[in-house]
Every structure is written in structure tokens, then in C-alpha cells.
Amino acid sequence: MNGREWIYIKKEMKAFNLSDIELTKYLFFTGKGGVGKTSIACATAVGLADKGKKILLISTDPASNLQDVFDQSLNGHGTAISEVPGLTVVNLDPEQAAAEYRESVIAPFRGKLPESVIQNMEEQLSGSCTVEIAAFNEFSDFITDADKAKEYDHIIFDTAPTGHTLRMLQLPSAWSTFISESTHGASCLGQLSGLEERKGIYKQAVETLSNTSATRLVLVSRPEISPLKEAARSSSELQLLGIKNQLLVINGILQQLNEADDVSRQLHNRQQKALQGMPAELSEYPMYSVPLRSYNLSDIANIRRMLYSDSLADDICYQPVSGAKSIDDLVNDLYTSGKRVVFTMGKGGVGKTTLATEIALKLTKLGAKVHLTTTDPANHLNYDLAIKSGITVSHIDEAEVLENYKNEVRSKAAETMTAEDMEYIEEDLRSPCTQEIAVFKAFAEIVDKADNEIVVIDTAPTGHTLLLLDATQSYHKEVERTQGAVTGAVANLLPRLRNPKETEVVIVTLPEATPVFEAERLQMDLQRAGINNKWWVVNACLSMTNTENSFLQAKAQNEVNWIKKVEQLSKGNAALIGWKNI
């Protein structure tokens, strides 16, 4: 460790101590999946309740494990926690809320429109945007409830609305006039249908969010490059919408450094490097740190001490995980089973790009002709290695293909739509689904030209994207209006992706609660789309290293339960990769 670097970081950050932080009535915790925002929101709620405050904790996180933490059933109405006097917890189910919201929009059209149109509407309302709005629908009732504001000292939300959600809710004009079954070719149609009667509530909710004396946004990150960039992006988006009262919490900083232990030294140095290179805009905010903990934050006792202490068991008998399947096992199976298209799929930061490159290299060594395509230009070293190994490499520029797709949709929409309707189109084009479809179309073109190669693709389309494309095709056949969204390459690729003999989606995750829960949802999403997934990869396992740092050994032991969970989900087809200093 460089002592000077550590002093530098220490000066920039204070320990996250509830006594030192100016807290508002409403506190929103937001951040990339797996950074620990739920744990910190819980620790804040429990800590304040222990100080005699009356607290309402509301989670809208689909991967929430609050029921496990508090060891009791929770619902969307509020449950008093007996072990924490003064704390009431609400666990909203955004998926259920989205289903109810979706049906409320579609119900008036059942029996009046062709079944193919209904199916199209259902799929359009099955994506992440609908879940976002449904979640906001739920907690907007809480943030505008005057009785609850009087009853509780603090109302804490785990998972804040994204900038995209808020922009949608701020759109001008009458939402009810926008026809959900419009066929302009954009990706998340109909999200705003049926919201007219709630405009007043949304307006009040957005005003409360932007009121600096009432609301504080807590950005949660880890001391890693990807989560810090995501925090900066979210921060800027929300700043533009008037949500300016923000603070940053860096969770998971390693304090138990053992210079003689390679793993702890490398981990520490990597964290320090990420912190020193954090986006400049984040330095504008008050910055706090929470140490890396060796224990799972899965019960009240551990949540209580999360902000304050770690305690290592005296009887750590660490044994690295052994006998697990490897990447070689996965690649050999892909090769012998004759797969033609291989996707690596997972949330950002789990290592899917590096894995895609490794799979491509190993397939080449087995004698296969391989084409590797990606949207991530960052890892040039691996790509150079791939090219030297005889692999054809292509890079898709997300910004470029997205802009091309947007222009295509705009030109088609402009042929039939009014200027007012074009406002909706522009908002729809800012949705996450739009980027997915634009990128996927570009992937489809590559795969279409590469029948004589195994194509390895980093960043797979979600099940929702595939179903949406499929629904769009069906609708196009039914309604003689221009779509501008589906090409022949996409049409050809969809059946191929649903053919388990040709396609494999490798789900990539980490041995931690949130990444595993998120990966499980990805698996369900793929199943819904009729796409085969056999293999999983658990990346960055400390439990496969020979670390002699007792703190990291304890943490490694806690990975085992999540590895077992993945073994179950994959029916024994899980390849493990040990933690590496990348």
C-alpha cells in the first residue's frame, strides 16, 4: 500500500455516521445493482429507529431480501418490526404492481381489438419502463401522503426513481391522447396510457423530490470503476431534473490490509485506484465511506452493526472451493454440442465482456472459426490477443447505432404523426429498451453474415427485447402500416436464438445476493422468450483463492451459499472463476 494514497482518500471521505449527516424527511437510496444500497438503507432505518425516531422504510427493489433481513413476512401496506421499535417496513412488489398496471391499461381494449394487437400491447407493457412507472405509481402515494409525513420522522426509500422515469412523468399534454397501439417503431410504447387521473399526484411527488429541504438523495457505490461511473450518470440525470440535494456513500472499502497477502494487497490497490479516478462531478458532494464487511448482511444483528464494526470468528477454517466446473468444461460443451451463437449475459460489472473474449479464445484453440463481437471498447488488450489468435473481431458503437435507429424511427413517425405526438416519440426513444433494440439489430446484421463461424456476442438482448421484436413482427403482418423497426436479419435471427441446438446464453453473475437474484430474473426473462440457457458462470470468487487474510477468508466462506444457489438454478451447470486482479 502507498500510505500517501490512503491518506488522500481518507481526507476525501468521512465514515458514514448518522450523527454527522443532515437528514431530511425523505431519503432516497439509489445505485447500481449489487452495491449494497438496500443494506445501507436498512442500516440507516434501524440506526435512526434505535435513536428513538419513528421510521418508515419502503423498498421497491425487485431483488429485495428484506423479508430475510427482518425474518418475517412483509407486504405493501406496512409491517411493524418488533425487534426494532419505531420501524415500519413496506415491501412493494414492482413486478406485481406492473402486472396490475398493465392489465388496467389493456382491459378496456379486450374484445374490441384483434388478439394480435392485444398481444403486442401486452409485450410493450412488459419491459423495464413499465416496472419503473408501476413502482413510482406505488411510492408516489407514500411521498404525497400528508398523514404519513406527520406520523414518521423519516421516510426512507430503497431504490429511487431513475431520471428516465421522472422525465416520462413530466411529459406535457394529455397522456390519454397518446394511442398505445401506435406503430411508429419505438420500443416502449404505451407506458403512459391510463395515467391521466394521477397527473396531480405525480406533479406533487416530483416537486417533493426536488425540494432540497424535504428530500435527500443518497448515491451508493462501491470503490470500483463501473459503479462509480453509474453513480455519476444517475447523479447528473437527476441534477438536471432539479434533484440537487445529493450525497455519496462508498460501500465496501477494504480496511483489513495484509501486505504479505497478494489478494488483499491487490484488492486494496485496485479500490484506491478506482477512488482516485472517480468522475469529477461526484467530488461536488459530501462523501462518506462504509467498510467492507466479512459477514452477510442478512439479519437485523448484522444490519445493526454494519456501520460500526466487524467481528471475525475465531474458528475460521478456510478451505478454498475445489472440484467445481471450469470455463474449459463450459467451452468444451459448447464446441462438442455444435453451438453457432453464444451470448454472455449479465448485469454491468460482472465480467461478461472478459468472459466472452476468453470463450472465443478457447473455442479457437479447439479448432473452431470464431467471430467475437462486443459493445465494450475498453479491453483492447484482450481484443488484440483475440486478433492475434485468428479471431475475427467486430465492435459495435452503441452511440452510433442508437442514433441511426432513432433517426429511422423519427422519419417513419413524422410521416403520420403530429408535432405533439412526436414529443412522446422522443421520450420513448430515450428509454433503455430503445438502446437494446438498436444494438440487437446491429448484432443481428453481424450474425446474419457469419453463418460459417461461431459467433460469440457480449451483451445479450433481454428476453423482453426478443419478445418485443417478435410481437412487432406479428403486428406488422396484421396492420398495414410502416414499422421501421425489424429487419430481415432480425427476423432470421429470432428463430435461431430459440433453437437450443444452435444458441447458448451464458448467464454471468457474482457470488453475492443481489447479482444472483438479478441473474435469476434474467433466466426467467429468457425462459419467457423461449430461449435456452444451460450454463452459468460465477465470476470473481474469493472462495477459489489462497488468500491468507483472515478477513477475506471469512468473506469467502460467505460466498458458498450463493454458489450453491447458482448450482441449483443451473442444474449443476455452473462454472466458477476465481477472483483475479483485473
N, C-alpha and C positions, 0 to 999 in steps of 0.2 A: 504493500500500500504506500502511496505517496501521502505523507502526513499533511502536506500543504493543501492537497486536493480535498481531503476530508474536512479540514478547517474551512475551506472555501464554501463547501456545501452546507456545513453546519451554520455558517453565518447567514446563508440564504433562507434557511428554514428553522422554524420553531417546532417543538414537539406538539402534536395535536392534543391540546389540553382544553377541556370545555370551559374551564375557569377563565381562560385567556382570550376567548373568542367572542366577538359581538354577535349575539344570536337574535334573529328576527322571529316573528310569529310563525312564518312559513319557511321551511328549509327543504331545498330540493337537492338530492344527490344524483349525479349523473356521471357517466364514464363508460368506456369500452367494456364489453363483457369479460368477466374474469379478473377485473382489477380490485375487487373487494368492496364495491360501493354498498352492497347490501350489508356486509359485516360492519362497515363503518357507520352506516345509517342506524343499525341496531345498537351498536356500542354507544352512539350519541343518544339515542332514545332511552336506553337503560340507564346510562350515566346521569342524564337530566332527571329521570324519574327518581333515581336514588338520592338526588339532591332535593327532593320534595316537590318537583314540578309535575304538573299534570300534562301527559304527553299522548298524542295520537300519532301512531306510526302507520303509514299506508304504503303498501307495496303494489306496484303494477308490473313487476318483473316476472315474465313467464317462467324463468328459471329459479324463482324464489324458493328457498328452503326454510322459510320462516316457521313452518309447522314443525320441522325437525328442531330448529333452534329453541323454540318455546315449548316443545314437547306437548302440543295439544292441537286440536282441530281449529282451524281459522276459517273465517268467511268474509264476505264483502260488507258486513254490517258492523263489525267491531267486536272484539273479544277482550275482556279484561284479563291481564296476566297476573295470576295470584302470586307468583314468586317476585313480581316487580310491581309493588303497589303504585298506582298512579299511571300505569302504562296500559293503553288500549291499542290493540293491533288489528288492522284491516288488511286482509289479503285478497286483493282483487284478482280475478282471473280474466286477463285480457282476451284470451282465446274464446272463452265463453261469451264475454261481452261482445266480441267481434261477430260471433255466430248469431247472437240475438240482434245486433245492429244490422247485420247482413240480411237477415230474414225480414226485418222491419222495412228495409228498402225495397226488397224484391216482392214481398207478399202482394202489394196492390196490382202487380202485373201478371200474377199466376192466372192461367186460364184465358188471358187476353192477348198474350204474345206467344209466338211459336216456342216450343220447348227448346230449340237450339238457341234462341235468343235468351231465354231464362238461364240456360247453362252458361252462356257467355257472361251474363251479368254476375252469376254466382262466382265464376272464376275471377272476374275483375275485382270482386269484393273479397277475395280470399288472400290477398297479399299483405305485406307488412304495413302498407299505408292504412289499410282498414283497421288493423290491430292497433296502430298508433292512435287513430281517431277514436276508436271504441274505448281505449284506455283513457284518453283525455276526456271523453264523454263522462266516464265514471268519476275520475278525480276532480273534474271541474265542479261537480256537485259538492265535493268536500271543501274546495277552496273558496266557494261562494256562499257557504252555509254560515250565516251570522250566529246561529246558536252554538255551533261547534267552535267558532272563533272565540266566543265568550267562555265556553266550557274548558278549553285547553290552553295552557300556557304556550305550547309549541305544537305545530302540526308538521310532521316530517314525512316527506315523500321519497320513497326509494324508486329511482328512475324518473327523471324529469322528461318533459316532452321535448322532442327534437325541434330544431329550427324549422325543418320541413313541415312538421305537424302544425306549428304555430302559423307559418305562412299560409297554409291551406285554410286555417280557421279565420284568418284575417282578410281573406279574399273579399272584394267588394261585390255589390249587386246581389240579386236574389238567387241563392243557390238552387232553389227549387226549379228554376227555369232551365238549368243545365240538364240535358237529356242524358241519362246514364248509359243508354244503349248506343250512344253516338259512335261512329265508326271511323274516327279520324286517324286511328293507328297508334295513339299513345298508349301508355302501359297501365295506368292505374285509374281507369275510368270509374266514374260513378261514386267516388269516395265521399263526395259532398252531398249526395242525394238525401233528402229527408232531414236535413239539419236546420231548416229554416226556423223552426219554432225554438231552437236553442241558441240563436244568434246572440240574444241578450246575455245569457249565462256565459257564453264563450268570451264575449267582449269584456265582461266583468273579470273573468278568470285571467285573461291576458293582461288586463290593467293591473291586477293584483301581482302577477308575476313580475311586471316591470316596475313596481313600486319598491324602491330601494329601502324604504323604512319598514316594509312589511315582509319582503322576501329576500332570501339569500340563496344563491346557487353554489353548491359545493361540487367542484370538479374533482373527481377522484381518478388518479392514475397510478401506474407502477413506474419504478425507475428504469423504464425501457423505452426505446425509440418509438415504436409503433403506438403504444397507449398515450405517450406524451403528445405525439402529433395529432391523435384523435381528440385529445382534450383541448388542444389549441384550436382545432377546426370547430368543435362544438362551441367553444367559448366565443369565437369570432361571429359565428352564426347567430348566437343568442344575444351578443352585444348589439348587432345590427337591428335586432328586434326590440331593443330597449331594456334587456335584462342585464344590467351592468354591475349589480352588487354580487361579485363572484369571489370565491377563494379557492385555492388549490391545495389538495391533500395528496401527498405522495405516499402510497402504501407499499409496505414490503421491503423496506431498506434493511439490508443485512448489517447488523451491528457486531455479530459474534465472529469477527475475522480471525482466522488462524493462518498466519503467513506460511507455515510449513505445509498446509493443506492446499493442493493445487485447485481443487474445486471451489473452496471458499474464497481463495485469492482471486481467481478468475471471475467469479460471480461478483465480488465486490468491485473489482476494477471495471467490469462491464457496466454496472449500475452507475458508478461515478462518471464514466464517460458519457452515458446517456443523459445524466442530470446536467452535466456541463454543456451539452449540446442541445438542451431543450429549446423549443421555439421561443423566440424573444418575447412574443406577446404574453406568454404565461408569467414572465417576470414582473408584470404590472400588478399582479395580485398578491395579497398576503399568502404565504406559502408555509405549509405545515407537513410534518412527517409522521408516519406511523411505522414502527419497526416490523420487520419480517418476524412472524411467529412460527414456532415449531409445531404448534398444536392445530387441530382442525377447529374452526370456529362454528361448531355445530351444537353448542348448548349454551345456556344462559351463563353458567360459571365462566366459560372461556370468553364469551362476549363481554362480560363484566370486566375482565382483566386485560382485554385486548389493547386498550390504550395505555396500559400502565405497566404490565410485567409479563415476563416469560418464565416458565419453570420447567426445567428439564428433569425427566425421571432419572433416578439413579441407576436404574436397571436396564439401560438401553443395550440390547444385544443385537447389534445391527448386522444383518446378513443381506448383501445385495441380492436383488431378484435375479434368478437364473432359470435356465430352461425354457424361456419364453420364445415364441416365434420371432423371426428376424425379418428384415427387409428382403433378404435373399429368399426366404420362404415365400414371401408375397410375390416377388418378381418371377420366381420360377413357376409359380401357379399361373400368373398372367401369361407367361410365354407358352407353357405346355397346353393351356386351355385355348390358345389361339385368339386372345383378345385383340381387337383392332383399335379401339378407342379407350383411353384410360384417363379419367379425371382425378385430380386430387381436390378434395372439397373440405372446407372448414372455415371457421371464422378467422379474421385477420390476426396475425401474431402467433399462429400455432405451428408455422413452419411448412405450409403446403408447397410453397414455391421451391424451396430447397429440396423437398421430398420428390417433387415432380422431376427435377433435374437428376436426382440420384436414381430414380426408377428408369429414366431414359438411358442413363449411362450403363446400368446393369443389364437392361434389355439388349443394348448394343453389344456388350461383351458376350451375350448368349448367341449372337449372330443375327439379331433382328435389324431390319432397316427402320429407323426411328425418326419421327418429326416431333420436336418439342416446341410448344407454343405457350406464351405467357403474357400477362399484362404487367408484370413486375420487371422494370428495367434495372433494378438496384443491384442484383447479384451478378455483375459482369464476369467475375472470376469463374463462377460455375459455368456460365454460358460459353466462355472461351474454351473451357475444358471440354464441354459438350461438342463444340465445333471441331476441336482437335481430334475428338473421338469418332468423327464421321457422322455426327447427328445434324440433321437439318434443323435450324433454329429460326423461329419467327417471333417477333414481338408485336403485340397489338397495342397501339397508343390509345388508351381509354378516352382521353380528351378528344382526340381526332375522330374516332368512330362515333362517339356520342354526339359531337357537333354535326357530323354528316347525317346521323339518324334524325336528330332534331329538325334539321333543315328539310329533310324528306317529309316528315310529319307535318311541319308548318305549311309546306307548299300544297300538300294534299288537302289539309284542313281549310286553307284560305279559299279553296275553290267553292266551298259550300257554306262557310260559317261567317257569322257577323263578328265585328270587332270585339263585342262583349264576350262572345263565346271563345274567342281567341285568347282572352285572359285566362280562362280555365285551362285551355290547351297549354299555355306557357307554364302554369303551375304544375300541371300534370307531368310535363316534361322535366321538371326538377325533381321528380320522385326517384327513389332508389331503383324501382322497377325499370325505369327507362334506361338507366345505365346498364342494368343486367341484360336487357334485350338487345341493346346496341352492341355490347361486347359479344354476346352469344351469336348474333348474326355474323360478326367478323370471324369468330371461331368456326362457324358452320361453313363459311366460304373456304377456309383452310382445309377442313376435314373433307369437304367435297372434292378437293383437288388431290387428295392424298390417299387414294384407295390402295396404293401399293406399299404403304408404310403403316407402322403402328404409330398412332398419333397420341402423344401424351400432353394433356392440357391442364395447366394450372388455372385455378379459379373456375370451378364448375358452375353451371347455371343451377339455380334452386329449382326444386320441384314446382313451385308456384310459377316461375318463369316458363317452364316447359308446358305446364297445363294452360297457361295464358296464351302461349303461341299456338297450341293445339286448338284451343277454343276460338281463337281469332281465325284460324284456317276454316273451321267448321262454319263460323258465322259468315265468312267471306263467300262461301259456297251458297249460303242461304239468302244473303242480301246482296243485291247487285249494286254495291257502292264500293268505291275505292278504299282499300285499307292502307296500302303503302307500308305495311309492317312485316310481311312474311315473304321471303324469297324462296326460290326453288331449292336452294341449298339447305335452308332450314327445314323445308318440307321433307327433304330426303333424309335429313339427319334425325328427326324426331323418331321415326320407326327404328332406326339403327340404335338409338340410345335406349330404346325399350327392349332391345334384343339382348338377353343376358349372355348369349354366345359371343357377341361382338364387343360389348361395352362393360366396363367395370368402373364404378365410382368408389374411390378410396377415401373414406372419411378420416380426417386428421384431427386429433384433439390433444389435450394435455391431461396429466393425472391430477386434476383438480375439479372441484364440484361444478362450477359454472360452465367451463368448457365442455365437460361431459354431458351436462344437461342440454346445452345448446346443440351439441353433436347428435344427441338423441332426437331432438326436434328435427334436425336436418334429415336424419334417417326416416322419420315418419313422413316428412315432406316428399322425399324421393319415392317412398312406397306409394303415396297418394298419386304420384305421377307415373306409377308403373315402371320404375327404374330399379334395376338390380344393384344391390350393394352387398358384397360379401366381406370385403376386407376393411379393417380399421387399423389406424396407426396411432399409438400413444407416444407422443414426442416428449423430449426433454425430461426423461425420468431420472431424478436424483437417485432413485432406488436401484439404478443399474450402475452406479458409480462406486468407486472405492474410497469415497470421502472418509476422512478420519475426524472431521469436525463433528463433535457430539450434537451440536445444534442441527446441522444439516442431516445427520443420521436420523434424528427424531422426526424431522420433516419428511425424510424419505420414507420412513415407516408409515407415515400417514397417507402416502400415495397409494399404498397397497389396496385399500378398499375401492378406490376409483379405477385402478387397473382391473380388479375383479369385476366391477360393474361393466367395463368395456368388454371383458371376456364374455360376459353373459349376453350383452347386446349384439356382439359379433358372432355368437355361437362358436366361440373358440378360435375365430379367425382374426386375432389381434396381434399385430407386430409391434414390438416395443423398441424404442430408440433411447439410448442413454443421454443424459444431459451433456451437451458439448458447449464449449466456449466459442460461440459464433459471433 
